[in-house]
Each structure stands twice: as C-alpha cells, then as structure tokens.
Amino acid sequence: MAADRPARWRNLARLFGLFLYLGCTAFGGPAAHIGYFRRAVVSERGWLSEAQYADLVALCQLMPGPASSQVGIAVGLLRGGYAGALLAWLGFTLPSALLLGSLAYGLQQTPDAIWAGIVHGLKIVAVAVVAQAVWGMGRQFCRRPAALGLMLAAAAAALLFSGITAQIGIMLAASLAGWRLLPVRGALPAGDTLPAVPGRRSALGWLLLFGLLLVLLPWWAAQYPAGSLPALATVFYRTGALVFGGGHVVLPLLESQTVPLWLDTDAFLSGYGAAQAVPGP
C-alpha cells in the first residue's frame, strides 16, 4: 500500500495539471468544454473509451446544474476517487474564479468613468451570447415539427408564468409531452459500461444528503436575515439542484434570486458578460 502512494500522488498531480490547463484554455461555454474534455481524456490519454465518455456526457446532461463541470468532476472521480473529483473541479474552476474576482475588485476600486464603456460592452456581449446559445440549441434539438411545437409552447408558458415553481412545472410537463410525442427510435448504441464509482451504498448516501440539504438549507437560512451568507448558500444550492439545461437556462432564475439582495441589474449583466470572456466554467 505504501509503495502505491507515490504513484497515486503522481496520478492526482497529473489530473490536477490537466484540468488546470483546461481551466486556462477552454473558451466557448459548456458545449465547447465537453469537446475539449473528449480530446484530452479520450483521444490523447485514453482514460475513457468513446462509448464510456458518451455515456458520461449523457448522464451529466440529464442531471441539474452545470453539465461541463459535472463531466470534469466525474472524470476526476473515475481516475482518482473523491480526491480526484475535488482536484478536477478545483483546477477547472480556479482560473475563471481568479479572473472574475480580479475584475470585480477592479470595478470597485477604479473610478466609474474608466469602466463605463467596458461594462456597457459586456452587457451587450451577454445579450449576444444568450441569443446565440438559444439559436444553437434550437437548431440542434428542434428539428422535428413536434419538437418545435413543444419548444414554442414551453416558451409561451415561461413568458406567461415566472418563478421557480412555474419553471419546474414547465419542465415536468415538457418531459411528459416529450415522452409521448418524441419517442427515441431504435436501440441505444452498445459500448463499454462505466465503472461503478462510487458503489451503490455510497451513491444512496450522497442522494440522501442531496435531498436533506434541499430541505434543511432553507430552514437554516430562515434563521438569518435575507441577505446573509446562509441565504446566499441556499439560493445557489437550490439553483444548482433544480435547474436543468446549463448556464443560459439558469440565468433568469439566478437574476431573480440575487439582484434584489446582493447586487443590481447592471452589475449582474456585467458579471455575466465578463464570464463569457474568460475560460473555464
């Protein structure tokens, strides 16, 4: 066991170095990130087969939260256990976090006149990025008349009804309609199966913790003022746990939850625009 320890540390160091490199160079959003990951872990290193990677991406797409970050964490988990998952997440997230934190500090310390044009440009970029993402997703997923009709109905419902309860209801209704109207034809492609990491008992424990936090965090936050750190933790956990579809889908909910309490609309849009200009998640 002791002899295996240096090899394990080297494996974890390589894993962290890879995801730190990806965090510094992976521009373009979640869809592009998944392509970068595939090249790095399938084509160049052979850590996963094509079938295993496809299954992993499909699994992460079905879950709430940021899909590309989930793929990176899952690769880290498969290669290095829980320590690998933590290092993969840290390496991929740290560069963009440092860049955006530096930008936020600069906005606070520098006279507004210097940043006025930059902030306005970032807000315009945010609008363009969202529009491009919606157009791209529409071209990819709404190729059949039934899918196009379902998209239009869901968009109309989202415009008529706001709030997280309405969003969850729309997603549930759309999933049921998709099950009936958009069946998957043919057998699923055969391929290698993913390793069972963690085991069934550990997976059930994590699932139980997920549900408990979803219930207990709002109760904990209710003991503190509305703008407190527990309230902030509750907002972001609930957002990550209940919103499907990636960063662009989470934007309206995140704005409605954070703008009244922690920042104004201009700062929110500026931060979102800046996030599109840096690599990583």
Phi, psi and chi 1 to 4 in degrees:
 res  aa     phi    psi   chi1   chi2   chi3   chi4
   1 MET       -  -42.5 -176.4   66.7   66.8      -
   2 ALA   -65.1  -34.2      -      -      -      -
   3 ALA   -67.3  -27.1      -      -      -      -
   4 ASP   -79.5  -14.6  -66.5  -22.1      -      -
   5 ARG   -64.2  -46.0 -170.5  170.0  -61.5  171.0
   6 PRO   -60.3  -38.7  -24.1   35.0      -      -
   7 ALA   -63.8  -39.2      -      -      -      -
   8 ARG   -64.4  -42.2  173.3  171.1  170.2   76.1
   9 TRP   -65.3  -38.7  -78.5  109.8      -      -
  10 ARG   -64.9  -39.5  -73.4 -165.2  -62.3  -89.8
  11 ASN   -63.0  -44.0  177.7   58.3      -      -
  12 LEU   -66.3  -38.3  -69.0  175.0      -      -
  13 ALA   -64.5  -42.1      -      -      -      -
  14 ARG   -63.9  -39.6  -74.4 -165.9  -65.9  -93.0
  15 LEU   -63.3  -46.7 -172.3   68.0      -      -
  16 PHE   -64.0  -41.9  176.9   73.3      -      -
  17 GLY   -62.4  -40.0      -      -      -      -
  18 LEU   -62.8  -48.3  170.8   62.7      -      -
  19 PHE   -74.8  -26.1  -80.5   94.2      -      -
  20 LEU   -66.7  -41.4 -177.5   63.1      -      -
  21 TYR   -61.7  -44.4  169.2   77.2      -      -
  22 LEU   -64.3  -37.9  -70.4  168.9      -      -
  23 GLY   -64.0  -25.6      -      -      -      -
  24 CYS   -89.8  -17.1  -67.1      -      -      -
  25 THR  -125.0  -12.2   58.1      -      -      -
  26 ALA   -86.4   89.5      -      -      -      -
  27 PHE   -91.4  160.1  -68.9   87.0      -      -
  28 GLY   111.0   -2.0      -      -      -      -
  29 GLY    90.5  178.5      -      -      -      -
  30 PRO   -56.6  -43.0  -25.6   33.8      -      -
  31 ALA   -61.4  -41.9      -      -      -      -
  32 ALA   -69.0  -37.9      -      -      -      -
  33 HIS   -58.7  -42.9  -62.8  162.7      -      -
  34 ILE   -62.3  -35.1  -70.5  173.5      -      -
  35 GLY   -67.0  -41.5      -      -      -      -
  36 TYR   -62.0  -43.9  -67.1  131.3      -      -
  37 PHE   -60.8  -43.7  -70.1  167.2      -      -
  38 ARG   -59.9  -45.2  177.7 -166.5  166.2  -82.6
  39 ARG   -62.4  -39.9 -176.2  178.8   63.3 -171.9
  40 ALA   -73.9  -44.2      -      -      -      -
  41 VAL   -98.7  -18.9  -55.4      -      -      -
  42 VAL  -103.8  -58.9  177.0      -      -      -
  43 SER   -72.3  -43.4  -59.5      -      -      -
  44 GLU   -89.4  -36.8  -63.6  179.2   -5.2      -
  45 ARG  -112.9  -17.8  -70.2  166.3  178.2   80.9
  46 GLY    65.9   26.9      -      -      -      -
  47 TRP   -68.1  -32.5  -70.5   -7.2      -      -
  48 LEU  -132.7  152.9  -63.2  172.7      -      -
  49 SER   -80.8  168.8   68.6      -      -      -
  50 GLU   -59.8  -42.7  -70.0  -77.7    3.9      -
  51 ALA   -66.3  -42.1      -      -      -      -
  52 GLN   -62.2  -43.9  -73.3  175.8  -35.1      -
  53 TYR   -65.3  -40.7 -173.9   72.5      -      -
  54 ALA   -61.9  -41.9      -      -      -      -
  55 ASP   -63.4  -40.2  -72.6  -14.4      -      -
  56 LEU   -64.7  -44.2 -171.3   62.6      -      -
  57 VAL   -64.2  -43.0  171.5      -      -      -
  58 ALA   -61.5  -41.2      -      -      -      -
  59 LEU   -62.2  -44.7  176.9   63.2      -      -
  60 CYS   -68.2  -31.7  -67.3      -      -      -
  61 GLN   -67.3  -27.9  -64.7  -78.1    4.9      -
  62 LEU   -78.1  -17.6  -72.4  173.3      -      -
  63 MET   -94.1  155.9  -65.4 -169.6  -62.0      -
  64 PRO   -70.8  164.7   28.1  -35.2      -      -
  65 GLY    93.4 -176.0      -      -      -      -
  66 PRO   -74.6  114.4   27.0  -32.2      -      -
  67 ALA   -66.0  -43.3      -      -      -      -
  68 SER   -67.0  -39.6   62.3      -      -      -
  69 SER   -63.7  -37.6  -65.3      -      -      -
  70 GLN   -65.0  -39.3  -70.4  169.7   -8.0      -
  71 VAL   -61.8  -45.0  171.3      -      -      -
  72 GLY   -62.1  -44.0      -      -      -      -
  73 ILE   -63.0  -40.8  -67.6  169.5      -      -
  74 ALA   -65.5  -40.0      -      -      -      -
  75 VAL   -61.7  -43.6  170.5      -      -      -
  76 GLY   -61.7  -39.2      -      -      -      -
  77 LEU   -64.6  -42.5  179.7   66.1      -      -
  78 LEU   -67.9  -33.7  -67.2  172.8      -      -
  79 ARG   -88.6  -29.9  -69.3  -67.9  -59.7  175.9
  80 GLY  -142.2   19.3      -      -      -      -
  81 GLY    68.9 -156.6      -      -      -      -
  82 TYR   -64.4  -37.0  -68.2  121.6      -      -
  83 ALA   -63.5  -40.2      -      -      -      -
  84 GLY   -64.5  -39.8      -      -      -      -
  85 ALA   -61.7  -43.8      -      -      -      -
  86 LEU   -63.7  -43.7  177.1   63.0      -      -
  87 LEU   -69.3  -37.6  -70.2  173.7      -      -
  88 ALA   -63.3  -44.9      -      -      -      -
  89 TRP   -63.5  -44.9  167.6   76.9      -      -
  90 LEU   -63.9  -46.5 -175.9   63.7      -      -
  91 GLY   -63.1  -40.4      -      -      -      -
  92 PHE   -74.1  -30.6 -171.0   54.4      -      -
  93 THR   -92.1  -30.6  -53.5      -      -      -
  94 LEU   -59.2  -46.2 -172.8   60.6      -      -
  95 PRO   -58.9  -47.0  -26.5   37.0      -      -
  96 SER   -67.6  -34.9   59.9      -      -      -
  97 ALA   -63.4  -42.6      -      -      -      -
  98 LEU   -66.4  -42.5  -67.5  175.8      -      -
  99 LEU   -63.6  -45.8  -72.2  170.3      -      -
 100 LEU   -70.5  -35.1  -69.7  173.1      -      -
 101 GLY   -64.2  -39.2      -      -      -      -
 102 SER   -65.4  -39.7  -60.3      -      -      -
 103 LEU   -63.8  -43.4  175.1   63.2      -      -
 104 ALA   -62.2  -41.0      -      -      -      -
 105 TYR   -64.1  -41.5 -179.4   78.9      -      -
 106 GLY   -63.5  -37.5      -      -      -      -
 107 LEU   -64.9  -32.8  -74.0  171.5      -      -
 108 GLN   -78.5  -32.4  -69.7 -178.2  -23.8      -
 109 GLN   -93.3  -17.2  -59.8  -61.6  -40.0      -
 110 THR  -101.1  143.0  -52.1      -      -      -
 111 PRO   -53.4  143.3  -25.8   33.4      -      -
 112 ASP   -59.2  -31.6  -67.4  -19.4      -      -
 113 ALA   -61.8  -33.8      -      -      -      -
 114 ILE   -68.3  -35.8  -63.3  177.4      -      -
 115 TRP   -95.0   -5.8  -70.2   94.6      -      -
 116 ALA   -57.3  -48.9      -      -      -      -
 117 GLY   -66.6  -38.2      -      -      -      -
 118 ILE   -63.4  -45.4  -63.1  175.1      -      -
 119 VAL   -63.5  -42.2  169.3      -      -      -
 120 HIS   -64.0  -41.5 -175.0   65.7      -      -
 121 GLY   -63.5  -39.2      -      -      -      -
 122 LEU   -64.5  -37.0  -70.4  173.6      -      -
 123 LYS   -65.8  -38.6  -71.6 -171.5  -73.1 -174.6
 124 ILE   -65.5  -40.9  -65.9  174.1      -      -
 125 VAL   -60.3  -39.9  168.1      -      -      -
 126 ALA   -59.5  -42.8      -      -      -      -
 127 VAL   -63.2  -44.7  175.3      -      -      -
 128 ALA   -63.6  -40.8      -      -      -      -
 129 VAL   -65.3  -43.2  168.3      -      -      -
 130 VAL   -63.4  -43.5  172.2      -      -      -
 131 ALA   -61.9  -43.4      -      -      -      -
 132 GLN   -64.2  -39.2 -172.0  -86.3  -23.8      -
 133 ALA   -65.7  -43.3      -      -      -      -
 134 VAL   -63.1  -42.8  171.1      -      -      -
 135 TRP   -63.5  -43.8  177.5 -104.0      -      -
 136 GLY   -64.4  -43.8      -      -      -      -
 137 MET   -65.9  -37.3  -73.0 -171.8  -66.7      -
 138 GLY   -63.1  -43.3      -      -      -      -
 139 ARG   -65.9  -31.9  -67.0 -178.3   62.7 -174.2
 140 GLN   -78.3  -41.0 -179.1  178.5    0.2      -
 141 PHE  -104.8  -20.7  -62.5  117.0      -      -
 142 CYS  -106.5   56.2  -59.7      -      -      -
 143 ARG   -88.7  -22.6  -62.6  176.2  178.8  177.2
 144 ARG  -103.6  151.5  -63.7  158.4   55.6 -177.3
 145 PRO   -56.3  -39.5  -25.7   34.2      -      -
 146 ALA   -64.3  -40.5      -      -      -      -
 147 ALA   -66.4  -40.5      -      -      -      -
 148 LEU   -63.6  -42.3 -178.5   60.6      -      -
 149 GLY   -64.5  -39.8      -      -      -      -
 150 LEU   -64.9  -40.0 -178.1   57.9      -      -
 151 MET   -62.3  -45.9  179.8  -86.6  -67.4      -
 152 LEU   -63.6  -40.6  -67.4  173.8      -      -
 153 ALA   -64.9  -42.6      -      -      -      -
 154 ALA   -66.2  -39.4      -      -      -      -
 155 ALA   -63.4  -42.0      -      -      -      -
 156 ALA   -63.4  -42.5      -      -      -      -
 157 ALA   -64.0  -39.6      -      -      -      -
 158 ALA   -66.1  -33.1      -      -      -      -
 159 LEU   -73.2  -32.0  -70.1  172.7      -      -
 160 LEU   -81.2  -33.9  -70.7  173.5      -      -
 161 PHE  -125.0  128.1  -54.0  100.7      -      -
 162 SER  -113.6  170.8   60.2      -      -      -
 163 GLY   100.4  161.4      -      -      -      -
 164 ILE   -68.1  -35.6 -174.4  169.6      -      -
 165 THR   -62.8  -42.7  -56.8      -      -      -
 166 ALA   -64.7  -40.5      -      -      -      -
 167 GLN   -62.6  -43.4  -71.8 -169.5    7.9      -
 168 ILE   -64.5  -42.0  -65.3  173.4      -      -
 169 GLY   -61.8  -40.9      -      -      -      -
 170 ILE   -63.9  -42.4  -67.4  168.0      -      -
 171 MET   -65.4  -41.3  -73.3 -171.1  -68.3      -
 172 LEU   -64.6  -43.4  -69.9  175.1      -      -
 173 ALA   -64.0  -39.8      -      -      -      -
 174 ALA   -67.0  -37.2      -      -      -      -
 175 SER   -65.3  -41.2   64.6      -      -      -
 176 LEU   -65.5  -42.9  -67.4  174.3      -      -
 177 ALA   -64.6  -39.3      -      -      -      -
 178 GLY   -64.9  -36.3      -      -      -      -
 179 TRP   -61.6  -38.0  172.1   54.7      -      -
 180 ARG   -85.4  -35.2  -61.3  -62.0  -61.4  173.6
 181 LEU   -98.5  -23.6  -61.6  174.6      -      -
 182 LEU  -126.2   64.3  -55.8  170.2      -      -
 183 PRO   -67.6  148.7   26.6  -33.5      -      -
 184 VAL   -84.6  121.8  177.5      -      -      -
 185 ARG   -94.2  139.2  -64.8 -178.2  174.5   85.3
 186 GLY    87.9  168.0      -      -      -      -
 187 ALA   -78.9  149.3      -      -      -      -
 188 LEU   -68.2  146.6  -65.6  175.9      -      -
 189 PRO   -64.4  139.1   21.6  -32.1      -      -
 190 ALA   -80.1  154.3      -      -      -      -
 191 GLY  -179.0 -177.5      -      -      -      -
 192 ASP   -66.2  146.2  -57.0  -27.9      -      -
 193 THR   -90.6  151.3   57.8      -      -      -
 194 LEU   -76.3  145.6  -72.1  167.5      -      -
 195 PRO   -62.2  148.5  -17.9   28.9      -      -
 196 ALA   -83.6   80.4      -      -      -      -
 197 VAL  -127.4  117.8 -179.9      -      -      -
 198 PRO   -76.4  178.9   30.8  -35.5      -      -
 199 GLY   -71.5  175.3      -      -      -      -
 200 ARG   -61.7  -42.6 -179.2  175.6  -60.8  178.5
 201 ARG   -64.8  -43.2 -176.6  173.1  -61.6  179.1
 202 SER   -65.0  -40.0  -63.1      -      -      -
 203 ALA   -62.6  -41.6      -      -      -      -
 204 LEU   -64.1  -37.5  -70.2  174.3      -      -
 205 GLY   -63.8  -43.4      -      -      -      -
 206 TRP   -64.5  -38.1  -72.5  113.6      -      -
 207 LEU   -65.3  -39.4 -175.4   60.7      -      -
 208 LEU   -64.2  -42.8  177.8   62.1      -      -
 209 LEU   -61.6  -40.9  179.1   61.3      -      -
 210 PHE   -55.9  -48.4  168.2   82.0      -      -
 211 GLY   -66.8  -40.3      -      -      -      -
 212 LEU   -63.4  -43.4  -74.2  175.3      -      -
 213 LEU   -64.4  -34.9  -72.5  174.8      -      -
 214 LEU   -63.5  -30.0 -160.9   59.0      -      -
 215 VAL   -90.6  -42.2  173.6      -      -      -
 216 LEU   -81.0  -31.4  -65.8  178.4      -      -
 217 LEU   -61.3  -45.1  -83.8  177.3      -      -
 218 PRO   -60.2  -37.4  -24.9   35.1      -      -
 219 TRP   -63.9  -42.2  172.0   82.7      -      -
 220 TRP   -64.0  -43.8  179.6   49.6      -      -
 221 ALA   -65.7  -28.7      -      -      -      -
 222 ALA   -66.5  -16.6      -      -      -      -
 223 GLN   -82.1   -5.6  -43.2  -57.5  -44.6      -
 224 TYR  -124.2  166.0  -64.6   87.8      -      -
 225 PRO   -61.5  162.2  -22.2   32.0      -      -
 226 ALA   -61.6  -33.7      -      -      -      -
 227 GLY   -95.8   18.7      -      -      -      -
 228 SER   -80.3  169.1   63.2      -      -      -
 229 LEU   -63.5  -39.7  -73.0  178.0      -      -
 230 PRO   -59.2  -37.9  -28.2   36.9      -      -
 231 ALA   -65.5  -38.5      -      -      -      -
 232 LEU   -64.2  -43.8 -175.5   66.7      -      -
 233 ALA   -60.9  -39.8      -      -      -      -
 234 THR   -64.6  -43.2  -58.3      -      -      -
 235 VAL   -60.6  -47.0  164.2      -      -      -
 236 PHE   -74.3  -34.3  -81.4   92.4      -      -
 237 TYR   -66.7  -44.8 -174.3   81.9      -      -
 238 ARG   -64.4  -38.7 -176.3  171.3   55.1 -164.0
 239 THR   -63.9  -46.5  -59.7      -      -      -
 240 GLY   -68.4  -26.1      -      -      -      -
 241 ALA   -87.3  -22.8      -      -      -      -
 242 LEU  -117.9   -6.1  -61.5  177.8      -      -
 243 VAL  -109.4  126.5  174.0      -      -      -
 244 PHE  -105.3  152.2  -64.0   78.4      -      -
 245 GLY   110.9   -2.1      -      -      -      -
 246 GLY    96.5 -173.5      -      -      -      -
 247 GLY   -63.2  -37.5      -      -      -      -
 248 HIS   -70.5  -31.4  -56.6  -61.7      -      -
 249 VAL   -71.9  -34.6  178.0      -      -      -
 250 VAL   -76.1  -15.3   78.7      -      -      -
 251 LEU   -56.1  -51.7 -176.7   64.8      -      -
 252 PRO   -61.3  -41.6  -20.6   32.7      -      -
 253 LEU   -65.7  -42.7  175.2   62.1      -      -
 254 LEU   -64.0  -39.5 -158.4   57.6      -      -
 255 GLU   -63.7  -44.2 -178.7 -178.1   13.4      -
 256 SER   -66.2  -27.3   67.1      -      -      -
 257 GLN   -87.6  -26.1  -63.4  -71.6  -45.9      -
 258 THR  -108.0  -33.0   58.8      -      -      -
 259 VAL   -61.5  -42.0  166.5      -      -      -
 260 PRO   -66.9  -25.4  -18.0   31.6      -      -
 261 LEU  -105.7  -39.8  -64.9  176.1      -      -
 262 TRP  -115.4  -24.9  -70.2  -74.3      -      -
 263 LEU  -159.5  167.5   70.2  170.2      -      -
 264 ASP   -94.6  175.0   57.1   30.1      -      -
 265 THR   -63.7  -40.5  -58.1      -      -      -
 266 ASP   -60.5  -44.0  -75.5  -13.6      -      -
 267 ALA   -65.8  -38.9      -      -      -      -
 268 PHE   -62.9  -48.1 -178.7   86.8      -      -
 269 LEU   -68.0  -35.1  -69.4  177.2      -      -
 270 SER   -64.1  -43.6  -60.6      -      -      -
 271 GLY   -63.7  -39.1      -      -      -      -
 272 TYR   -66.8  -41.5 -175.8   71.8      -      -
 273 GLY   -62.8  -40.8      -      -      -      -
 274 ALA   -64.6  -36.0      -      -      -      -
 275 ALA   -62.7  -29.1      -      -      -      -
 276 GLN   -75.3  -18.6  -52.2  -50.5  -50.1      -
 277 ALA   -91.9   -9.3      -      -      -      -
 278 VAL  -107.8  157.4  -60.1      -      -      -
 279 PRO   -74.9  171.8   29.3  -35.7      -      -
 280 GLY    80.8 -168.2      -      -      -      -
 281 PRO   -72.7      -   25.9  -32.9      -      -
